[in-house]
Amino acid sequence: MTRWIVAFVLVALLGWVTLNTVTSDSAGSKGLPAGARLPPFAMPLASSSCRGRCDANVALRSGQGAAGERPACTVRRPDVLNSCELAERGPVVLAFVFAPVGECRDQLGVLERVRARHPGVAFAAIDVRADGAAARRFVREGGWTLPVGYDHDAAVADEYGVVVCPTLVFARRGGAVLESTAGPQSEAEVERRVRRLEAVGR
């Protein structure tokens, strides 16, 4: 009986996420507004050796308890995805995905193709509500080459106002948001937005 209850809850959750992916149009589902700053985060990459509970750091200053013991911007290692570090280098495209949803997985394929044409733009994905093992499996099965971090407790997704899967955030160098999108975007739509992102940075 317990197994059936768990299965029902998972199916209901996936159905809700998929429904939001397709139909949600509320203000809260749009992610960060234009002109906002990228909230800082440091999270383990899927390729990291972190085992067990590895939550993202979203602290703005030292000693913020569950948010992080040191500012997220200062946590920089080869196995960490750091929003501050990405924004310092140039324009950024962040994709928030929920791996079990097919439309979310497909969006990364779109980003991979666009990314190949824009080497000056940093692309990265965040696997929401995943642990290390699930994120590694997600990357392995998808064959993604863009950096994929995982947001185990959804702290980063909350900071970015993510409700719909996928949510894309396009930010200028320095971290100012140009726009956010909610729901699947075609390759042409992503290409157009990335070109706009490059243009405003010139």
C-alpha positions in Angstrom: 0.0 0.0 0.0 2.8 2.4 0.9 4.4 1.8 -2.5 1.2 2.7 -4.3 0.9 5.9 -2.2 4.4 7.0 -3.1 3.8 6.2 -6.8 0.6 8.2 -6.7 2.4 11.2 -5.1 5.2 11.1 -7.7 2.8 10.9 -10.6 0.7 13.8 -9.2 3.9 15.9 -8.7 5.1 15.2 -12.3 1.6 16.1 -13.6 1.5 19.3 -11.7 5.0 20.4 -13.0 4.1 19.4 -16.6 0.9 21.3 -16.4 2.7 24.4 -15.1 5.3 24.0 -17.9 2.6 24.3 -20.5 -0.1 26.6 -19.0 1.2 28.8 -16.2 1.1 32.5 -17.0 1.1 34.1 -13.6 3.5 36.9 -12.7 5.2 34.6 -10.2 6.0 32.0 -12.8 8.2 34.3 -14.9 11.4 34.1 -12.9 13.6 37.1 -12.3 12.4 40.4 -13.9 14.5 42.5 -16.3 16.9 44.7 -14.4 17.1 42.4 -11.4 20.5 41.1 -10.3 21.4 37.5 -10.3 21.1 36.2 -6.7 24.5 34.7 -5.8 24.8 31.0 -5.4 27.4 28.3 -5.3 26.3 24.7 -5.8 28.0 21.4 -6.5 28.4 20.4 -10.1 27.1 17.0 -11.2 30.7 16.0 -11.7 31.7 16.8 -8.2 32.7 14.2 -5.7 30.2 15.4 -3.1 28.2 12.6 -1.4 25.3 12.8 0.9 23.5 16.1 1.5 25.2 18.9 -0.5 23.0 21.9 -0.5 23.7 25.1 -2.5 25.1 28.1 -0.7 23.0 31.3 -1.2 24.5 33.4 1.6 25.1 37.1 1.0 27.4 37.4 4.0 29.2 35.2 6.5 27.4 33.2 9.2 24.0 32.9 7.6 23.3 29.4 8.9 21.4 27.2 6.5 22.0 29.7 3.7 25.8 29.3 4.1 28.6 30.0 6.5 30.5 32.2 4.0 29.3 34.4 1.1 28.3 32.3 -1.9 30.4 34.5 -4.2 33.6 33.4 -2.4 33.0 29.7 -2.9 35.0 28.9 -6.0 36.4 25.5 -6.9 36.5 23.5 -10.1 33.6 21.3 -8.8 31.4 24.2 -8.0 28.9 26.2 -10.2 29.1 29.8 -9.0 26.8 32.5 -10.4 29.1 35.3 -9.5 32.0 33.7 -11.3 29.9 33.1 -14.4 28.7 36.7 -14.6 32.2 38.2 -14.1 33.3 36.4 -17.3 30.5 37.6 -19.6 26.8 37.1 -20.5 25.1 34.2 -18.8 22.2 31.9 -19.7 20.9 29.8 -16.8 18.4 27.0 -17.3 16.4 25.6 -14.3 15.1 22.1 -15.1 13.4 19.3 -13.3 15.0 16.2 -14.8 12.0 13.8 -14.8 10.1 16.2 -17.1 10.8 15.4 -20.8 10.3 19.0 -21.9 13.0 20.1 -19.4 15.5 17.5 -20.7 14.8 18.5 -24.3 15.5 22.2 -23.5 19.1 21.3 -22.6 19.5 19.8 -26.1 18.4 23.2 -27.5 20.9 25.0 -25.3 23.7 22.7 -26.3 23.2 23.6 -30.0 22.9 27.3 -29.4 25.9 27.3 -27.0 28.1 25.9 -29.7 27.5 29.0 -31.8 28.2 31.5 -29.0 31.4 30.7 -27.2 31.5 34.1 -25.5 28.3 33.3 -23.5 28.3 31.1 -20.4 25.6 28.5 -20.4 24.8 26.4 -17.4 21.9 24.3 -16.1 20.5 23.7 -12.6 18.9 20.4 -11.9 16.3 21.3 -9.2 15.5 18.9 -6.3 18.2 16.5 -7.4 21.0 14.9 -5.4 24.5 14.1 -6.6 23.7 10.6 -7.9 20.6 11.8 -9.7 22.4 14.7 -11.3 25.3 12.5 -12.5 22.9 10.1 -14.0 21.0 13.0 -15.7 24.2 14.3 -17.3 25.4 10.8 -18.3 22.1 9.8 -19.9 21.7 13.2 -21.6 25.3 13.5 -22.7 25.3 17.2 -21.8 28.6 19.1 -22.1 27.4 22.4 -20.5 28.0 22.7 -16.8 25.1 21.2 -14.7 24.8 21.9 -11.0 22.2 20.5 -8.7 20.0 22.4 -6.3 19.2 19.7 -3.7 16.8 21.7 -1.5 15.6 24.1 -4.2 17.0 27.1 -2.3 18.4 28.6 -5.6 15.2 27.9 -7.5 13.3 29.8 -4.8 15.7 32.8 -5.0 15.2 32.9 -8.8 11.4 32.6 -8.6 11.3 29.4 -10.5 7.9 27.8 -10.8 7.7 26.6 -14.4 10.0 24.0 -15.9 12.1 24.9 -17.7 12.9 28.5 -16.7 15.6 30.3 -18.5 17.4 33.4 -17.3 19.4 35.6 -19.6 21.8 38.0 -17.9 24.4 40.5 -19.0 28.0 40.5 -17.9 28.0 41.7 -14.3 24.7 39.9 -13.5 22.0 42.3 -14.6 19.0 40.2 -15.9 17.9 41.0 -19.5 14.9 38.7 -19.4 13.6 35.4 -18.1 11.4 32.9 -19.9 9.0 30.3 -18.5 8.2 27.1 -20.4 10.0 25.4 -23.4 11.7 27.7 -25.9 12.5 26.8 -29.4 16.0 26.9 -30.8 15.1 30.0 -32.8 13.7 31.7 -29.7 16.8 30.9 -27.6 19.1 32.0 -30.5 17.3 35.3 -30.8 17.5 36.0 -27.1 21.2 35.1 -27.0 21.9 37.4 -29.9 20.1 40.2 -28.1 22.1 39.5 -25.0 25.4 39.8 -26.9 24.2 43.0 -28.6 23.4 44.9 -25.4 26.8 43.9 -24.1 28.7 45.6 -26.9 
